[in-house]
Amino acid sequence: MRPTRLLILGGTTFVGRALAEDALARGWSVTTFTRGRAEPPPGAAPLRGDRTAAGGLAALAEGEWDLVVDTWSDAPRAVRDAARLLAGRARHFTYVSSRSVYAWPIPAGADEGAPVVDASPDADADATDYAADKRGGELAAEAEFGGDLTLFVRCGLILGPHENVGRLPWWLARVARGGPVLAPGPRELPLQYVDARDLARWTLDAAERGLSGPVDLVSPSGHATMGGLLDACVAATGSATGPATGPATAELRWTAPERVEAAGIAGWTELPIWTPPGELHDALHRSDVTRALGTGLRCRPVEETVADTWRWVRSLGGALPAVPTRGALGLDPAKEAEALA
């Protein structure tokens, strides 16, 4: 019996890498199609091409696959063109989308039935709206493969090793530096995220079964809390590994959301992952994931995600990789000290 043939589109730095590594561990035949900015894991067959350029899909002109997974996040036209080229040569198409496709405000408890933003599958490179781009990508994939053969993986916050956005790596580096750490409260604030490896495992299982339609793929709200996450950072870094002169102890100073905001400190960007209780927190950390759990999503403990991410961060030995278009994350040390004072 031949192995399942998987084609991964859209990059192999974070989610794409987790997908490739999981598929290879299953003994699948894995092909990646990227611009070549990062090498795929050993064992994958790399194809090169720029989906935004004329003739950029030439490397995909021939070949057949069982499953296609596309993680593209920019102009939907690129999803449309790839799906159109592959239709008839693959039996199932999965598009890694986002919960950002839901119309704002996203209420607490929203599920896959919530209203979505307006979008076009034909939007070109000038598109800059992330929500509309992701929704347009969904429409593009469905238009070419049909609703019964298309799966939309609507992810929430994604964490884990190889995270190139830098949210969890920033917290780990900050705790490792030691000293008083501004810990935004409340400690019991529920978080909702998915480890990229759990995302990959569920996605490949679901695609292999032929699951279709939208699924909000994120842990149950409260799978971790802000306190649990930062405690795990302290534990993973050794509380924490500091300069060569010796260990630096991190002291988490829990600070009420009102004080954080009064200090002019922005959640999500200056304090990654965290948002104060309210509309944004409800949208990001309180969704209904009944369908994901019912179709096999299993989420590893936050301590495992944090520890494995710290091992990866330390293996780099220097600056973390980043997504240039996302902007810098993290709180300036002087601003943090002023707020704590």
Secondary structure, DSSP 8 states (H G I E B T S, - for coil): ----EEEEES-SSSHHHHHHHHHHHTT-EEEEEE-SSS---TT-EEEE--TTSTTTTGGGSS--EEEEEE---S-HHHHHHHHHHHTTSEEEEEEEEEGGGB-SS--TT--TTS-B----TT--TT---HHHHHHHHHHHHHHHH-GGGEEEEEE-EEESTT-SS-HHHHHHHHHHH-EEEEEES-TT-EE-EEEHHHHHHHHHHHHHHT--EEEEES--TTSEEHHHHHHHHHHHTTTT---TT----EEEEEE-HHHHHHTT--BTTTBTT---TTHHHHHHH----HHHHHTT-----HHHHHHHHHHHHHHH-S-----GGG---S--HHHHHHHH-
